Amino acid sequence: MTILNNNNTETLKPALPGANQRLEGDTRIAAFFDLDKTILATASAMALSSPLVHAGVMSRWDSLRATLVQLPYLFTGADDERMRSMMHALGELTRGWDPQYVEKIVNNVTNSTIAPLCYREALALIDHHRLLGHHVVIASASPLEIVRPIAHLLSIPDALSTIVGQGQDGLADGTITHFNHGEGKAEACAALARERGWDLNDSFAYSDSISDLPMLELVGNPRAVNPDRALAAVAREREWPILSFTRTVRIRGRKRARLARAMIPLALAGGIGIGYWARRSIPS
């Protein structure tokens, strides 16, 4: 993992011996991870568009429209206006979906479509939080039917997501009952923390986008990951750590637990400095 200081220069420190050992943890601490471009190297909806087209869930034209909506986000980040456009497009795109069928399709293809797109540094960081006894949560603007199978793939039990409205026939009706973005995402994180008794002042949040500023401001330890220009400016101004994730690695679905045990020793051997990061950033 590369950590950039506030002058945007690369800072790498050698790992501390024994940093892969179980540390005395604090179970009142959570780590909230955005999904797209934070855990994954791309947008999950784009990665899954082809399987959904092949399954007949949406047309090629719908897939193209979804891609066109996502492109500005992928290259320049997402401000409030773009995210509102994405919300409306998401509602229209999901109209008529059978949520259970969509989730089944996504669950069947995560190993082929999502597993190769995970940032190695994000997985190592997730595992490190687990070693510290922290609760890891995915917080994504994508629909539940997409986020939940990905969370299952990563062995993450808690996933906050956008909720698509359903009609009396059980099919998606084109409405969004909860858009897990911006203030909505922060409110969902805060509500889960209250329910579980987590201490937000000691908790962590990771995101690439200025749209997640409310979530980052919610916790005592915000982290900007491959930030867009606006978030990078805020992070430098507030002296938040800026993390650079660059390498993807294929994970193997149900063998995730074994990979989790192997990731941190491997990361330490590669000198990514998680032990140093833990000493500087995570209360012991």
TATAZI-V296956 format. One record per pair of residues at least 24 apart in sequence whose ideal C-beta (glycine too) atoms are under 8 Angstrom apart, sorted by the first residue. I is the first residue (numbers start at 1). GAP is how many residues later the second one is. If there is no record, write none. Layout:
i:I gap:GAP
i:I gap:GAP
This chain:
i:1 gap:120
i:1 gap:123
i:1 gap:124
i:1 gap:242
i:1 gap:243
i:1 gap:244
i:1 gap:266
i:1 gap:271
i:1 gap:272
i:1 gap:273
i:1 gap:276
i:2 gap:119
i:2 gap:241
i:2 gap:242
i:2 gap:244
i:2 gap:270
i:3 gap:238
i:3 gap:239
i:3 gap:240
i:3 gap:241
i:3 gap:270
i:3 gap:274
i:4 gap:237
i:4 gap:238
i:4 gap:239
i:4 gap:240
i:5 gap:237
i:6 gap:230
i:6 gap:233
i:6 gap:236
i:8 gap:228
i:8 gap:234
i:10 gap:234
i:12 gap:259
i:12 gap:260
i:12 gap:261
i:13 gap:260
i:13 gap:263
i:14 gap:257
i:14 gap:259
i:14 gap:262
i:15 gap:252
i:15 gap:253
i:15 gap:256
i:15 gap:257
i:15 gap:258
i:15 gap:259
i:15 gap:260
i:15 gap:261
i:16 gap:259
i:16 gap:260
i:16 gap:262
i:16 gap:263
i:17 gap:258
i:18 gap:257
i:19 gap:245
i:19 gap:249
i:19 gap:255
i:19 gap:256
i:19 gap:259
i:20 gap:111
i:20 gap:244
i:20 gap:245
i:20 gap:248
i:20 gap:255
i:22 gap:109
i:23 gap:108
i:23 gap:109
i:23 gap:110
i:23 gap:255
i:23 gap:261
i:24 gap:109
i:24 gap:260
i:25 gap:106
i:25 gap:107
i:25 gap:108
i:25 gap:109
i:26 gap:106
i:26 gap:107
i:26 gap:108
i:26 gap:173
i:26 gap:176
i:26 gap:257
i:27 gap:106
i:27 gap:107
i:27 gap:108
i:28 gap:169
i:28 gap:170
i:28 gap:171
i:28 gap:174
i:29 gap:103
i:29 gap:104
i:29 gap:105
i:29 gap:106
i:29 gap:169
i:29 gap:170
i:29 gap:173
i:29 gap:174
i:29 gap:175
i:29 gap:254
i:30 gap:104
i:30 gap:105
i:30 gap:106
i:30 gap:107
i:30 gap:159
i:30 gap:162
i:30 gap:163
i:30 gap:166
i:30 gap:168
i:30 gap:170
i:30 gap:173
i:30 gap:174
i:30 gap:189
i:31 gap:95
i:31 gap:98
i:31 gap:103
i:31 gap:104
i:31 gap:105
i:31 gap:106
i:31 gap:172
i:31 gap:173
i:31 gap:174
i:31 gap:175
i:32 gap:105
i:32 gap:107
i:32 gap:128
i:32 gap:157
i:32 gap:171
i:32 gap:172
i:32 gap:173
i:32 gap:174
i:32 gap:183
i:32 gap:187
i:33 gap:89
i:33 gap:93
i:33 gap:103
i:33 gap:104
i:33 gap:105
i:33 gap:106
i:33 gap:172
i:33 gap:173
i:33 gap:174
i:34 gap:105
i:34 gap:106
i:34 gap:172
i:34 gap:173
i:34 gap:174
i:34 gap:175
i:34 gap:178
i:34 gap:181
i:34 gap:191
i:35 gap:103
i:35 gap:104
i:35 gap:105
i:35 gap:107
i:35 gap:112
i:35 gap:115
i:36 gap:37
i:36 gap:104
i:36 gap:105
i:36 gap:106
i:36 gap:172
i:37 gap:37
i:37 gap:171
i:37 gap:172
i:37 gap:188
i:37 gap:189
i:38 gap:81
i:38 gap:84
i:38 gap:168
i:38 gap:169
i:38 gap:170
i:38 gap:187
i:38 gap:188
i:38 gap:207
i:39 gap:79
i:39 gap:80
i:39 gap:83
i:39 gap:84
i:39 gap:87
i:39 gap:99
i:39 gap:115
i:40 gap:74
i:40 gap:77
i:40 gap:78
i:40 gap:79
i:40 gap:110
i:41 gap:76
i:41 gap:77
i:41 gap:78
i:41 gap:204
i:41 gap:207
i:42 gap:32
i:42 gap:75
i:43 gap:27
i:43 gap:30
i:43 gap:31
i:43 gap:99
i:44 gap:70
i:44 gap:96
i:44 gap:98
i:44 gap:102
i:44 gap:103
i:44 gap:106
i:45 gap:25
i:45 gap:97
i:45 gap:101
i:46 gap:24
i:46 gap:28
i:47 gap:66
i:47 gap:67
i:47 gap:70
i:48 gap:58
i:48 gap:61
i:48 gap:65
i:48 gap:66
i:48 gap:98
i:50 gap:63
i:51 gap:54
i:51 gap:55
i:51 gap:58
i:51 gap:62
i:52 gap:50
i:52 gap:53
i:52 gap:54
i:55 gap:46
i:55 gap:50
i:57 gap:40
i:57 gap:44
i:57 gap:45
i:57 gap:48
i:58 gap:35
i:62 gap:31
i:65 gap:24
i:65 gap:28
i:66 gap:27
i:73 gap:136
i:76 gap:152
i:76 gap:153
i:77 gap:131
i:77 gap:132
i:77 gap:133
i:77 gap:134
i:77 gap:151
i:77 gap:152
i:77 gap:153
i:77 gap:154
i:78 gap:131
i:78 gap:132
i:78 gap:133
i:78 gap:150
i:79 gap:131
i:79 gap:132
i:79 gap:151
i:80 gap:102
i:80 gap:131
i:83 gap:58
i:83 gap:98
i:83 gap:99
i:83 gap:128
i:86 gap:55
i:87 gap:75
i:87 gap:89
i:87 gap:92
i:87 gap:94
i:90 gap:53
i:90 gap:72
i:90 gap:74
i:90 gap:86
i:91 gap:73
i:91 gap:83
i:91 gap:84
i:91 gap:85
i:92 gap:82
i:94 gap:49
i:94 gap:70
i:94 gap:78
i:94 gap:80
i:95 gap:77
i:95 gap:78
i:95 gap:79
i:96 gap:75
i:96 gap:76
i:96 gap:78
i:97 gap:48
i:97 gap:67
i:97 gap:74
i:97 gap:75
i:98 gap:72
i:98 gap:73
i:98 gap:74
i:99 gap:45
i:99 gap:46
i:99 gap:65
i:99 gap:67
i:99 gap:71
i:99 gap:72
i:99 gap:73
i:102 gap:43
i:102 gap:44
i:103 gap:41
i:103 gap:42
i:103 gap:45
i:103 gap:46
i:106 gap:39
i:106 gap:40
i:106 gap:43
i:106 gap:44
i:107 gap:42
i:107 gap:45
i:110 gap:39
i:110 gap:40
i:110 gap:42
i:110 gap:43
i:110 gap:143
i:111 gap:42
i:111 gap:141
i:111 gap:142
i:114 gap:36
i:114 gap:39
i:115 gap:38
i:115 gap:135
i:115 gap:136
i:115 gap:137
i:115 gap:138
i:116 gap:132
i:116 gap:134
i:117 gap:131
i:118 gap:36
i:118 gap:130
i:118 gap:131
i:118 gap:132
i:118 gap:133
i:119 gap:126
i:119 gap:127
i:119 gap:128
i:119 gap:129
i:119 gap:130
i:120 gap:125
i:120 gap:127
i:120 gap:128
i:120 gap:129
i:120 gap:143
i:120 gap:147
i:121 gap:122
i:121 gap:124
i:121 gap:125
i:121 gap:126
i:121 gap:151
i:122 gap:84
i:122 gap:103
i:122 gap:123
i:123 gap:31
i:123 gap:126
i:123 gap:128
i:123 gap:136
i:123 gap:137
i:123 gap:140
i:124 gap:139
i:124 gap:140
i:124 gap:143
i:124 gap:148
i:124 gap:150
i:125 gap:81
i:125 gap:118
i:125 gap:149
i:126 gap:28
i:126 gap:30
i:127 gap:133
i:127 gap:136
i:127 gap:137
i:128 gap:136
i:128 gap:146
i:128 gap:149
i:128 gap:150
i:129 gap:75
i:130 gap:130
i:131 gap:133
i:132 gap:146
i:132 gap:150
i:132 gap:152
i:134 gap:69
i:134 gap:70
i:135 gap:61
i:135 gap:63
i:137 gap:52
i:137 gap:55
i:139 gap:41
i:139 gap:46
i:139 gap:49
i:139 gap:50
i:139 gap:66
i:139 gap:73
i:139 gap:76
i:140 gap:40
i:141 gap:38
i:141 gap:39
i:141 gap:40
i:141 gap:44
i:141 gap:70
i:153 gap:98
i:153 gap:100
i:153 gap:103
i:154 gap:97
i:154 gap:102
i:155 gap:101
i:155 gap:102
i:155 gap:105
i:158 gap:34
i:160 gap:25
i:160 gap:28
i:160 gap:29
i:160 gap:32
i:181 gap:30
i:182 gap:29
i:182 gap:30
i:182 gap:31
i:182 gap:32
i:183 gap:31
i:185 gap:27
i:185 gap:29
i:185 gap:30
i:186 gap:28
i:186 gap:29
i:186 gap:31
i:186 gap:32
i:189 gap:26
i:189 gap:29
i:190 gap:28
i:202 gap:81
i:204 gap:78
i:206 gap:37
i:207 gap:24
i:210 gap:24
i:216 gap:24
i:221 gap:60
i:221 gap:61
i:241 gap:40
